[in-house]
């Protein structure tokens, strides 16, 4: 059973954080359209945030699949003994 802390991490990593980053990207696009000076740095920050979120999520999925594979190997090894 998964802990509530890990569940909260996943909810933030896969749910809330991308929404915040996309909303920030939309705000940056509006500011760029209005030729505001804050638009380009805001867009750069939003894209960096998206990059970090995607790296975190890819790492999380890689660990999940590796753990699943390890459990399957362990189960198949114990049934063959």
N, C-alpha and C positions, 0 to 999 in steps of 0.2 A: 504494500500500500504506500502510496506517495504521501510525503509530508505536506503540510499546508504551506511551508516556506518555499518548497520547490514548486508547488502549484502556483503560488503568487509570482515567482520568478518567470514561469512560463507565460502566465497571463500578461505580465508586463512586457516580456520579450516578444511574444507573438501577437499580442493584441493592442495594448495601449501605446507602447513606444512607436510602432510604425504609424499609428494614427496621428500622433503628435508630430512626427517628422513630416508626414504628408501635409498636414495642416500648415506647418511652418513653411513648407515648400510653396504651397498655394499663396500664403501671405507674402512670401518673397517675390513671387511672380507678379502679384498685384502691385507691390512696391516698385518692382522693376518697370512695370508698365507706366507707373506714375513718375518715373525717373527720380526716385528717392535715393539718397546716398546710402541708406541702410540696406537696400535691396540685395546688392551683390554679396556682402558679408553674411547676410541672413540666409541666402541661398546656399552659400558654401557651407555654413554651419549645418543646415538641414541635410545636405547631401552627405556630409561627414557623419552625421547622426545615423542616417540610413545605412551607410557603409558599416558602421560599428554594430548596428542592430543585426544586419545580415551576417556579419562574421560571427557574432554571438550565437545566432540561430543555427548557422551551419555547424558550428562546433557542438552545440547541444544535440543536434540530430546525429552527428557522427558518433558521439559518445553513446547515445541511446541505441543506435544500431549495433555498435561494437559490443555493448553489454548484452543485448539480445542474442547476438551470435555466440557469445561466450556462454550464456546460460543454456542455449540449445546444445552446444558441444558438451557441456558438463552433464546435461540430462541424458544425451545419447551415449556418453561414455559410461554412466552409471548403470544403464539398462543392459549394456553389452557384457558387463562383468559377471 
